[in-house]
């Protein structure tokens, strides 16, 4: 399993990559949407993508991701709730208007337990979508 961590905040990238390294995951990082698309390769399984960054808008990044690697899945990282969701949906990390390649979101500030709970959910969703 290989991740592409995309966030313009160095502290966030460092925190996430520290957690991923401890769990034995492979990863690379990108500092914005353009960098994400440039670094995206076929061996990336999940992109952790900050929604609000300088440069390309999230929708444009998603369009670039779909063209370059249609099998990759995306989890949004956000400091604001990206959608109107119920508390139950929020607890599960489910967002009803999300469609592949986006399979969920993680709200900032990040905590390790919630982070890996959402990652586990995303991995299950990725396996389900392959069927």
N, CA, C and O atoms as a GROMACS GRO file, in nm:
protein
  524
    1UNK      N    1   0.084  -0.117   0.000
    1UNK     CA    2   0.000   0.000   0.000
    1UNK      C    3   0.089   0.124   0.000
    1UNK      O    4   0.177   0.139   0.085
    2UNK      N    5   0.066   0.213  -0.096
    2UNK     CA    6   0.148   0.334  -0.106
    2UNK      C    7   0.057   0.457  -0.111
    2UNK      O    8  -0.043   0.460  -0.183
    3UNK      N    9   0.095   0.557  -0.033
    3UNK     CA   10   0.019   0.680  -0.021
    3UNK      C   11   0.092   0.796  -0.087
    3UNK      O   12   0.215   0.800  -0.092
    4UNK      N   13   0.014   0.892  -0.137
    4UNK     CA   14   0.066   1.022  -0.179
    4UNK      C   15   0.001   1.124  -0.087
    4UNK      O   16  -0.121   1.144  -0.092
    5UNK      N   17   0.080   1.189  -0.004
    5UNK     CA   18   0.032   1.287   0.094
    5UNK      C   19   0.049   1.426   0.034
    5UNK      O   20   0.161   1.469   0.006
    6UNK      N   21  -0.064   1.496   0.014
    6UNK     CA   22  -0.062   1.626  -0.053
    6UNK      C   23  -0.118   1.733   0.041
    6UNK      O   24  -0.238   1.736   0.068
    7UNK      N   25  -0.030   1.819   0.090
    7UNK     CA   26  -0.073   1.929   0.178
    7UNK      C   27   0.032   2.039   0.168
    7UNK      O   28   0.152   2.012   0.165
    8UNK      N   29  -0.014   2.163   0.164
    8UNK     CA   30   0.080   2.274   0.155
    8UNK      C   31   0.145   2.307   0.289
    8UNK      O   32   0.242   2.382   0.294
    9UNK      N   33   0.092   2.251   0.397
    9UNK     CA   34   0.148   2.275   0.530
    9UNK      C   35   0.250   2.164   0.564
    9UNK      O   36   0.214   2.047   0.575
   10UNK      N   37   0.374   2.204   0.578
   10UNK     CA   38   0.481   2.108   0.606
   10UNK      C   39   0.456   2.029   0.734
   10UNK      O   40   0.484   1.910   0.740
   11UNK      N   41   0.404   2.096   0.838
   11UNK     CA   42   0.378   2.027   0.965
   11UNK      C   43   0.277   1.914   0.948
   11UNK      O   44   0.293   1.807   1.008
   12UNK      N   45   0.176   1.936   0.867
   12UNK     CA   46   0.074   1.832   0.843
   12UNK      C   47   0.137   1.716   0.766
   12UNK      O   48   0.116   1.600   0.802
   13UNK      N   49   0.213   1.746   0.662
   13UNK     CA   50   0.281   1.638   0.587
   13UNK      C   51   0.371   1.557   0.679
   13UNK      O   52   0.372   1.434   0.672
   14UNK      N   53   0.446   1.624   0.764
   14UNK     CA   54   0.538   1.554   0.854
   14UNK      C   55   0.462   1.466   0.953
   14UNK      O   56   0.502   1.353   0.978
   15UNK      N   57   0.353   1.517   1.009
   15UNK     CA   58   0.273   1.440   1.104
   15UNK      C   59   0.218   1.314   1.037
   15UNK      O   60   0.232   1.204   1.091
   16UNK      N   61   0.157   1.330   0.921
   16UNK     CA   62   0.098   1.215   0.851
   16UNK      C   63   0.205   1.114   0.811
   16UNK      O   64   0.185   0.993   0.828
   17UNK      N   65   0.315   1.161   0.757
   17UNK     CA   66   0.418   1.066   0.713
   17UNK      C   67   0.484   0.994   0.831
   17UNK      O   68   0.526   0.879   0.818
   18UNK      N   69   0.492   1.060   0.945
   18UNK     CA   70   0.542   0.994   1.066
   18UNK      C   71   0.450   0.880   1.105
   18UNK      O   72   0.496   0.770   1.135
   19UNK      N   73   0.319   0.905   1.104
   19UNK     CA   74   0.222   0.801   1.137
   19UNK      C   75   0.229   0.686   1.036
   19UNK      O   76   0.230   0.570   1.075
   20UNK      N   77   0.233   0.719   0.907
   20UNK     CA   78   0.237   0.616   0.803
   20UNK      C   79   0.364   0.531   0.815
   20UNK      O   80   0.359   0.409   0.800
   21UNK      N   81   0.476   0.596   0.842
   21UNK     CA   82   0.603   0.524   0.856
   21UNK      C   83   0.597   0.427   0.972
   21UNK      O   84   0.644   0.313   0.962
   22UNK      N   85   0.538   0.470   1.085
   22UNK     CA   86   0.527   0.383   1.203
   22UNK      C   87   0.446   0.258   1.174
   22UNK      O   88   0.472   0.152   1.230
   23UNK      N   89   0.347   0.270   1.085
   23UNK     CA   90   0.262   0.156   1.049
   23UNK      C   91   0.320   0.074   0.933
   23UNK      O   92   0.262  -0.027   0.893
   24UNK      N   93   0.434   0.118   0.881
   24UNK     CA   94   0.499   0.042   0.775
   24UNK      C   95   0.450   0.071   0.634
   24UNK      O   96   0.481  -0.005   0.542
   25UNK      N   97   0.375   0.179   0.615
   25UNK     CA   98   0.326   0.215   0.482
   25UNK      C   99   0.433   0.291   0.404
   25UNK      O  100   0.513   0.365   0.461
   26UNK      N  101   0.433   0.272   0.273
   26UNK     CA  102   0.516   0.352   0.184
   26UNK      C  103   0.441   0.480   0.151
   26UNK      O  104   0.318   0.483   0.150
   27UNK      N  105   0.516   0.586   0.123
   27UNK     CA  106   0.451   0.714   0.091
   27UNK      C  107   0.549   0.804   0.016
   27UNK      O  108   0.670   0.787   0.022
   28UNK      N  109   0.490   0.900  -0.055
   28UNK     CA  110   0.564   1.014  -0.107
   28UNK      C  111   0.479   1.136  -0.075
   28UNK      O  112   0.362   1.123  -0.038
   29UNK      N  113   0.537   1.254  -0.088
   29UNK     CA  114   0.463   1.376  -0.054
   29UNK      C  115   0.462   1.472  -0.172
   29UNK      O  116   0.546   1.466  -0.262
   30UNK      N  117   0.364   1.562  -0.167
   30UNK     CA  118   0.353   1.670  -0.264
   30UNK      C  119   0.304   1.794  -0.190
   30UNK      O  120   0.234   1.784  -0.089
   31UNK      N  121   0.343   1.911  -0.240
   31UNK     CA  122   0.313   2.036  -0.169
   31UNK      C  123   0.192   2.110  -0.224
   31UNK      O  124   0.145   2.206  -0.161
   32UNK      N  125   0.140   2.069  -0.341
   32UNK     CA  126   0.020   2.132  -0.397
   32UNK      C  127  -0.037   2.042  -0.506
   32UNK      O  128   0.015   1.933  -0.532
   33UNK      N  129  -0.145   2.088  -0.568
   33UNK     CA  130  -0.212   2.006  -0.669
   33UNK      C  131  -0.128   1.975  -0.790
   33UNK      O  132  -0.129   1.862  -0.840
   34UNK      N  133  -0.055   2.075  -0.839
   34UNK     CA  134   0.034   2.051  -0.955
   34UNK      C  135   0.139   1.946  -0.922
   34UNK      O  136   0.166   1.856  -1.001
   35UNK      N  137   0.198   1.959  -0.804
   35UNK     CA  138   0.299   1.864  -0.758
   35UNK      C  139   0.239   1.724  -0.744
   35UNK      O  140   0.304   1.624  -0.776
   36UNK      N  141   0.116   1.717  -0.697
   36UNK     CA  142   0.044   1.589  -0.683
   36UNK      C  143   0.033   1.518  -0.817
   36UNK      O  144   0.067   1.401  -0.830
   37UNK      N  145  -0.015   1.590  -0.916
   37UNK     CA  146  -0.035   1.530  -1.048
   37UNK      C  147   0.099   1.488  -1.108
   37UNK      O  148   0.109   1.383  -1.171
   38UNK      N  149   0.201   1.570  -1.089
   38UNK     CA  150   0.334   1.537  -1.140
   38UNK      C  151   0.389   1.410  -1.076
   38UNK      O  152   0.446   1.326  -1.146
   39UNK      N  153   0.371   1.396  -0.945
   39UNK     CA  154   0.429   1.282  -0.873
   39UNK      C  155   0.342   1.156  -0.875
   39UNK      O  156   0.388   1.049  -0.835
   40UNK      N  157   0.219   1.168  -0.920
   40UNK     CA  158   0.128   1.053  -0.921
   40UNK      C  159   0.177   0.948  -1.020
   40UNK      O  160   0.198   0.975  -1.138
   41UNK      N  161   0.195   0.827  -0.968
   41UNK     CA  162   0.237   0.714  -1.050
   41UNK      C  163   0.137   0.600  -1.031
   41UNK      O  164   0.050   0.606  -0.945
   42UNK      N  165   0.151   0.498  -1.112
   42UNK     CA  166   0.057   0.384  -1.107
   42UNK      C  167   0.066   0.305  -0.977
   42UNK      O  168  -0.027   0.233  -0.943
   43UNK      N  169   0.177   0.318  -0.903
   43UNK     CA  170   0.190   0.241  -0.779
   43UNK      C  171   0.130   0.311  -0.657
   43UNK      O  172   0.136   0.257  -0.547
   44UNK      N  173   0.072   0.429  -0.675
   44UNK     CA  174   0.004   0.498  -0.565
   44UNK      C  175  -0.135   0.438  -0.550
   44UNK      O  176  -0.210   0.428  -0.647
   45UNK      N  177  -0.171   0.399  -0.427
   45UNK     CA  178  -0.303   0.342  -0.400
   45UNK      C  179  -0.401   0.446  -0.349
   45UNK      O  180  -0.517   0.449  -0.391
   46UNK      N  181  -0.355   0.531  -0.258
   46UNK     CA  182  -0.443   0.630  -0.195
   46UNK      C  183  -0.373   0.764  -0.188
   46UNK      O  184  -0.256   0.774  -0.151
   47UNK      N  185  -0.447   0.868  -0.226
   47UNK     CA  186  -0.398   1.006  -0.213
   47UNK      C  187  -0.470   1.071  -0.096
   47UNK      O  188  -0.592   1.070  -0.090
   48UNK      N  189  -0.393   1.128  -0.005
   48UNK     CA  190  -0.447   1.209   0.103
   48UNK      C  191  -0.432   1.352   0.058
   48UNK      O  192  -0.320   1.405   0.054
   49UNK      N  193  -0.543   1.418   0.022
   49UNK     CA  194  -0.540   1.545  -0.049
   49UNK      C  195  -0.606   1.657   0.030
   49UNK      O  196  -0.725   1.653   0.058
   50UNK      N  197  -0.526   1.757   0.066
   50UNK     CA  198  -0.580   1.878   0.128
   50UNK      C  199  -0.671   1.945   0.025
   50UNK      O  200  -0.634   1.958  -0.092
   51UNK      N  201  -0.789   1.987   0.068
   51UNK     CA  202  -0.885   2.047  -0.025
   51UNK      C  203  -0.846   2.189  -0.062
   51UNK      O  204  -0.859   2.229  -0.178
   52UNK      N  205  -0.799   2.266   0.035
   52UNK     CA  206  -0.771   2.408   0.011
   52UNK      C  207  -0.620   2.431   0.013
   52UNK      O  208  -0.556   2.428   0.118
   53UNK      N  209  -0.566   2.455  -0.107
   53UNK     CA  210  -0.422   2.482  -0.122
   53UNK      C  211  -0.404   2.586  -0.231
   53UNK      O  212  -0.493   2.607  -0.313
   54UNK      N  213  -0.288   2.650  -0.232
   54UNK     CA  214  -0.259   2.742  -0.343
   54UNK      C  215  -0.251   2.666  -0.475
   54UNK      O  216  -0.220   2.547  -0.477
   55UNK      N  217  -0.279   2.735  -0.584
   55UNK     CA  218  -0.268   2.671  -0.715
   55UNK      C  219  -0.400   2.614  -0.761
   55UNK      O  220  -0.505   2.676  -0.748
   56UNK      N  221  -0.394   2.494  -0.815
   56UNK     CA  222  -0.513   2.430  -0.870
   56UNK      C  223  -0.622   2.412  -0.766
   56UNK      O  224  -0.594   2.388  -0.649
   57UNK      N  225  -0.748   2.424  -0.809
   57UNK     CA  226  -0.862   2.394  -0.722
   57UNK      C  227  -0.874   2.243  -0.709
   57UNK      O  228  -0.828   2.168  -0.795
   58UNK      N  229  -0.938   2.200  -0.601
   58UNK     CA  230  -0.952   2.055  -0.574
   58UNK      C  231  -1.014   1.982  -0.692
   58UNK      O  232  -0.969   1.873  -0.727
   59UNK      N  233  -1.118   2.040  -0.754
   59UNK     CA  234  -1.184   1.974  -0.867
   59UNK      C  235  -1.086   1.953  -0.982
   59UNK      O  236  -1.089   1.848  -1.047
   60UNK      N  237  -1.002   2.051  -1.009
   60UNK     CA  238  -0.904   2.038  -1.117
   60UNK      C  239  -0.799   1.931  -1.084
   60UNK      O  240  -0.754   1.858  -1.173
   61UNK      N  241  -0.761   1.923  -0.958
   61UNK     CA  242  -0.667   1.819  -0.916
   61UNK      C  243  -0.731   1.681  -0.935
   61UNK      O  244  -0.667   1.590  -0.988
   62UNK      N  245  -0.856   1.668  -0.893
   62UNK     CA  246  -0.928   1.540  -0.909
   62UNK      C  247  -0.936   1.502  -1.056
   62UNK      O  248  -0.915   1.386  -1.091
   63UNK      N  249  -0.967   1.598  -1.143
   63UNK     CA  250  -0.973   1.569  -1.287
   63UNK      C  251  -0.837   1.520  -1.338
   63UNK      O  252  -0.832   1.425  -1.416
   64UNK      N  253  -0.729   1.582  -1.293
   64UNK     CA  254  -0.594   1.539  -1.332
   64UNK      C  255  -0.561   1.400  -1.281
   64UNK      O  256  -0.498   1.320  -1.350
   65UNK      N  257  -0.605   1.372  -1.158
   65UNK     CA  258  -0.583   1.240  -1.099
   65UNK      C  259  -0.656   1.133  -1.179
   65UNK      O  260  -0.599   1.028  -1.210
   66UNK      N  261  -0.782   1.159  -1.213
   66UNK     CA  262  -0.862   1.062  -1.290
   66UNK      C  263  -0.795   1.029  -1.424
   66UNK      O  264  -0.795   0.914  -1.466
   67UNK      N  265  -0.740   1.130  -1.488
   67UNK     CA  266  -0.676   1.108  -1.618
   67UNK      C  267  -0.547   1.028  -1.605
   67UNK      O  268  -0.518   0.942  -1.688
   68UNK      N  269  -0.471   1.056  -1.502
   68UNK     CA  270  -0.338   0.995  -1.489
   68UNK      C  271  -0.342   0.855  -1.426
   68UNK      O  272  -0.265   0.768  -1.465
   69UNK      N  273  -0.431   0.835  -1.329
   69UNK     CA  274  -0.440   0.705  -1.262
   69UNK      C  275  -0.584   0.684  -1.215
   69UNK      O  276  -0.617   0.716  -1.101
   70UNK      N  277  -0.670   0.630  -1.301
   70UNK     CA  278  -0.812   0.614  -1.266
   70UNK      C  279  -0.839   0.515  -1.153
   70UNK      O  280  -0.950   0.512  -1.100
   71UNK      N  281  -0.740   0.435  -1.116
   71UNK     CA  282  -0.760   0.335  -1.010
   71UNK      C  283  -0.726   0.385  -0.871
   71UNK      O  284  -0.758   0.319  -0.773
   72UNK      N  285  -0.662   0.500  -0.861
   72UNK     CA  286  -0.624   0.553  -0.730
   72UNK      C  287  -0.749   0.606  -0.660
   72UNK      O  288  -0.845   0.647  -0.724
   73UNK      N  289  -0.746   0.605  -0.528
   73UNK     CA  290  -0.856   0.659  -0.449
   73UNK      C  291  -0.806   0.777  -0.367
   73UNK      O  292  -0.688   0.784  -0.332
   74UNK      N  293  -0.897   0.870  -0.337
   74UNK     CA  294  -0.861   0.995  -0.271
   74UNK      C  295  -0.938   1.010  -0.141
   74UNK      O  296  -1.058   0.984  -0.134
   75UNK      N  297  -0.867   1.052  -0.037
   75UNK     CA  298  -0.929   1.092   0.089
   75UNK      C  299  -0.895   1.239   0.107
   75UNK      O  300  -0.779   1.278   0.110
   76UNK      N  301  -1.000   1.320   0.121
   76UNK     CA  302  -0.979   1.463   0.143
   76UNK      C  303  -0.929   1.489   0.284
   76UNK      O  304  -0.974   1.424   0.379
   77UNK      N  305  -0.838   1.582   0.298
   77UNK     CA  306  -0.797   1.637   0.427
   77UNK      C  307  -0.854   1.778   0.432
   77UNK      O  308  -0.832   1.856   0.339
   78UNK      N  309  -0.926   1.812   0.538
   78UNK     CA  310  -0.990   1.943   0.540
   78UNK      C  311  -1.001   1.999   0.680
   78UNK      O  312  -1.020   1.925   0.777
   79UNK      N  313  -0.990   2.130   0.691
   79UNK     CA  314  -1.009   2.196   0.820
   79UNK      C  315  -1.153   2.245   0.835
   79UNK      O  316  -1.190   2.295   0.941
   80UNK      N  317  -1.231   2.231   0.731
   80UNK     CA  318  -1.374   2.265   0.736
   80UNK      C  319  -1.452   2.147   0.684
   80UNK      O  320  -1.405   2.074   0.597
   81UNK      N  321  -1.572   2.128   0.736
   81UNK     CA  322  -1.654   2.018   0.685
   81UNK      C  323  -1.686   2.048   0.539
   81UNK      O  324  -1.745   2.152   0.508
   82UNK      N  325  -1.648   1.958   0.450
   82UNK     CA  326  -1.665   1.987   0.308
   82UNK      C  327  -1.808   1.976   0.258
   82UNK      O  328  -1.840   2.027   0.151
   83UNK      N  329  -1.893   1.913   0.334
   83UNK     CA  330  -2.029   1.889   0.289
   83UNK      C  331  -2.123   1.892   0.409
   83UNK      O  332  -2.078   1.882   0.523
   84UNK      N  333  -2.251   1.904   0.383
   84UNK     CA  334  -2.350   1.892   0.490
   84UNK      C  335  -2.371   1.744   0.517
   84UNK      O  336  -2.429   1.672   0.436
   85UNK      N  337  -2.323   1.700   0.632
   85UNK     CA  338  -2.334   1.558   0.666
   85UNK      C  339  -2.401   1.544   0.802
   85UNK      O  340  -2.394   1.633   0.886
   86UNK      N  341  -2.465   1.430   0.822
   86UNK     CA  342  -2.524   1.402   0.952
   86UNK      C  343  -2.414   1.360   1.048
   86UNK      O  344  -2.303   1.326   1.005
   87UNK      N  345  -2.444   1.365   1.177
   87UNK     CA  346  -2.343   1.323   1.275
   87UNK      C  347  -2.306   1.176   1.257
   87UNK      O  348  -2.190   1.139   1.273
   88UNK      N  349  -2.404   1.093   1.223
   88UNK     CA  350  -2.377   0.951   1.202
   88UNK      C  351  -2.283   0.931   1.083
   88UNK      O  352  -2.189   0.852   1.090
   89UNK      N  353  -2.310   1.002   0.974
   89UNK     CA  354  -2.223   0.992   0.857
   89UNK      C  355  -2.083   1.042   0.891
   89UNK      O  356  -1.983   0.984   0.849
   90UNK      N  357  -2.077   1.150   0.968
   90UNK     CA  358  -1.948   1.207   1.005
   90UNK      C  359  -1.866   1.108   1.088
   90UNK      O  360  -1.746   1.094   1.067
   91UNK      N  361  -1.933   1.040   1.182
   91UNK     CA  362  -1.862   0.942   1.266
   91UNK      C  363  -1.799   0.833   1.181
   91UNK      O  364  -1.691   0.782   1.213
   92UNK      N  365  -1.866   0.796   1.073
   92UNK     CA  366  -1.817   0.690   0.986
   92UNK      C  367  -1.727   0.742   0.875
   92UNK      O  368  -1.669   0.664   0.799
   93UNK      N  369  -1.715   0.875   0.865
   93UNK     CA  370  -1.632   0.931   0.759
   93UNK      C  371  -1.698   0.921   0.622
   93UNK      O  372  -1.630   0.929   0.520
   94UNK      N  373  -1.830   0.904   0.621
   94UNK     CA  374  -1.903   0.891   0.495
   94UNK      C  375  -1.959   1.025   0.452
   94UNK      O  376  -2.011   1.101   0.534
   95UNK      N  377  -1.949   1.054   0.326
   95UNK     CA  378  -2.004   1.176   0.271
   95UNK      C  379  -2.088   1.137   0.151
   95UNK      O  380  -2.035   1.085   0.053
   96UNK      N  381  -2.220   1.162   0.156
   96UNK     CA  382  -2.309   1.109   0.054
   96UNK      C  383  -2.285   1.161  -0.088
   96UNK      O  384  -2.316   1.090  -0.184
   97UNK      N  385  -2.230   1.281  -0.105
   97UNK     CA  386  -2.213   1.334  -0.240
   97UNK      C  387  -2.076   1.303  -0.298
   97UNK      O  388  -2.044   1.347  -0.409
   98UNK      N  389  -1.996   1.230  -0.227
   98UNK     CA  390  -1.864   1.194  -0.277
   98UNK      C  391  -1.877   1.078  -0.374
   98UNK      O  392  -1.956   0.986  -0.354
   99UNK      N  393  -1.799   1.085  -0.480
   99UNK     CA  394  -1.795   0.975  -0.577
   99UNK      C  395  -1.650   0.945  -0.611
   99UNK      O  396  -1.563   1.030  -0.596
  100UNK      N  397  -1.624   0.821  -0.656
  100UNK     CA  398  -1.487   0.786  -0.689
  100UNK      C  399  -1.427   0.887  -0.787
  100UNK      O  400  -1.496   0.934  -0.878
  101UNK      N  401  -1.301   0.921  -0.771
  101UNK     CA  402  -1.204   0.852  -0.688
  101UNK      C  403  -1.205   0.892  -0.541
  101UNK      O  404  -1.127   0.839  -0.462
  102UNK      N  405  -1.293   0.986  -0.503
  102UNK     CA  406  -1.297   1.033  -0.364
  102UNK      C  407  -1.377   0.933  -0.282
  102UNK      O  408  -1.491   0.901  -0.316
  103UNK      N  409  -1.318   0.884  -0.173
  103UNK     CA  410  -1.389   0.784  -0.093
  103UNK      C  411  -1.406   0.826   0.052
  103UNK      O  412  -1.450   0.745   0.134
  104UNK      N  413  -1.373   0.949   0.085
  104UNK     CA  414  -1.394   0.994   0.222
  104UNK      C  415  -1.316   1.120   0.252
  104UNK      O  416  -1.251   1.179   0.166
  105UNK      N  417  -1.323   1.159   0.378
  105UNK     CA  418  -1.248   1.276   0.420
  105UNK      C  419  -1.205   1.260   0.565
  105UNK      O  420  -1.266   1.185   0.641
  106UNK      N  421  -1.100   1.332   0.600
  106UNK     CA  422  -1.051   1.337   0.738
  106UNK      C  423  -1.044   1.484   0.776
  106UNK      O  424  -0.982   1.565   0.707
  107UNK      N  425  -1.109   1.516   0.886
  107UNK     CA  426  -1.115   1.655   0.929
  107UNK      C  427  -0.994   1.691   1.015
  107UNK      O  428  -0.954   1.615   1.103
  108UNK      N  429  -0.939   1.808   0.989
  108UNK     CA  430  -0.830   1.863   1.071
  108UNK      C  431  -0.893   1.938   1.188
  108UNK      O  432  -1.004   1.989   1.172
  109UNK      N  433  -0.831   1.948   1.302
  109UNK     CA  434  -0.698   1.896   1.332
  109UNK      C  435  -0.700   1.743   1.338
  109UNK      O  436  -0.800   1.681   1.377
  110UNK      N  437  -0.590   1.685   1.299
  110UNK     CA  438  -0.578   1.540   1.289
  110UNK      C  439  -0.545   1.477   1.424
  110UNK      O  440  -0.470   1.533   1.503
  111UNK      N  441  -0.603   1.360   1.447
  111UNK     CA  442  -0.557   1.278   1.559
  111UNK      C  443  -0.536   1.137   1.504
  111UNK      O  444  -0.607   1.092   1.415
  112UNK      N  445  -0.437   1.069   1.558
  112UNK     CA  446  -0.391   0.943   1.501
  112UNK      C  447  -0.500   0.835   1.499
  112UNK      O  448  -0.511   0.762   1.401
  113UNK      N  449  -0.578   0.825   1.604
  113UNK     CA  450  -0.681   0.720   1.610
  113UNK      C  451  -0.785   0.740   1.499
  113UNK      O  452  -0.817   0.646   1.426
  114UNK      N  453  -0.837   0.861   1.487
  114UNK     CA  454  -0.936   0.890   1.383
  114UNK      C  455  -0.874   0.875   1.244
  114UNK      O  456  -0.937   0.821   1.153
  115UNK      N  457  -0.751   0.921   1.230
  115UNK     CA  458  -0.681   0.912   1.102
  115UNK      C  459  -0.678   0.767   1.053
  115UNK      O  460  -0.718   0.740   0.940
  116UNK      N  461  -0.632   0.675   1.136
  116UNK     CA  462  -0.620   0.536   1.092
  116UNK      C  463  -0.755   0.466   1.083
  116UNK      O  464  -0.770   0.372   1.006
  117UNK      N  465  -0.852   0.511   1.160
  117UNK     CA  466  -0.988   0.458   1.144
  117UNK      C  467  -1.040   0.491   1.004
  117UNK      O  468  -1.099   0.406   0.937
  118UNK      N  469  -1.018   0.615   0.961
  118UNK     CA  470  -1.062   0.656   0.827
  118UNK      C  471  -0.980   0.587   0.718
  118UNK      O  472  -1.033   0.553   0.612
  119UNK      N  473  -0.852   0.568   0.743
  119UNK     CA  474  -0.768   0.496   0.646
  119UNK      C  475  -0.817   0.352   0.632
  119UNK      O  476  -0.829   0.301   0.520
  120UNK      N  477  -0.846   0.286   0.744
  120UNK     CA  478  -0.899   0.149   0.740
  120UNK      C  479  -1.030   0.144   0.662
  120UNK      O  480  -1.050   0.054   0.580
  121UNK      N  481  -1.119   0.240   0.688
  121UNK     CA  482  -1.246   0.246   0.614
  121UNK      C  483  -1.220   0.263   0.465
  121UNK      O  484  -1.286   0.200   0.382
  122UNK      N  485  -1.124   0.349   0.431
  122UNK     CA  486  -1.093   0.374   0.291
  122UNK      C  487  -1.037   0.250   0.223
  122UNK      O  488  -1.069   0.221   0.108
  123UNK      N  489  -0.953   0.176   0.294
  123UNK     CA  490  -0.897   0.053   0.237
  123UNK      C  491  -1.007  -0.049   0.211
  123UNK      O  492  -1.006  -0.118   0.109
  124UNK      N  493  -1.103  -0.059   0.303
  124UNK     CA  494  -1.217  -0.149   0.282
  124UNK      C  495  -1.298  -0.104   0.161
  124UNK      O  496  -1.339  -0.186   0.080
  125UNK      N  497  -1.320   0.028   0.150
  125UNK     CA  498  -1.396   0.082   0.037
  125UNK      C  499  -1.322   0.056  -0.094
  125UNK      O  500  -1.384   0.022  -0.194
  126UNK      N  501  -1.193   0.073  -0.093
  126UNK     CA  502  -1.113   0.050  -0.214
  126UNK      C  503  -1.127  -0.096  -0.259
  126UNK      O  504  -1.143  -0.123  -0.378
  127UNK      N  505  -1.120  -0.189  -0.164
  127UNK     CA  506  -1.136  -0.332  -0.198
  127UNK      C  507  -1.276  -0.358  -0.252
  127UNK      O  508  -1.293  -0.432  -0.348
  128UNK      N  509  -1.377  -0.296  -0.190
  128UNK     CA  510  -1.516  -0.314  -0.232
  128UNK      C  511  -1.535  -0.261  -0.375
  128UNK      O  512  -1.600  -0.326  -0.456
  129UNK      N  513  -1.478  -0.145  -0.404
  129UNK     CA  514  -1.495  -0.085  -0.536
  129UNK      C  515  -1.425  -0.164  -0.646
  129UNK      O  516  -1.461  -0.152  -0.763
  130UNK      N  517  -1.326  -0.245  -0.609
  130UNK     CA  518  -1.256  -0.328  -0.708
  130UNK      C  519  -1.342  -0.445  -0.754
  130UNK      O  520  -1.323  -0.497  -0.863
  131UNK      N  521  -1.437  -0.487  -0.668
  131UNK     CA  522  -1.520  -0.604  -0.700
  131UNK      C  523  -1.617  -0.575  -0.811
  131UNK      O  524  -1.694  -0.663  -0.850
   0.00000   0.00000   0.00000
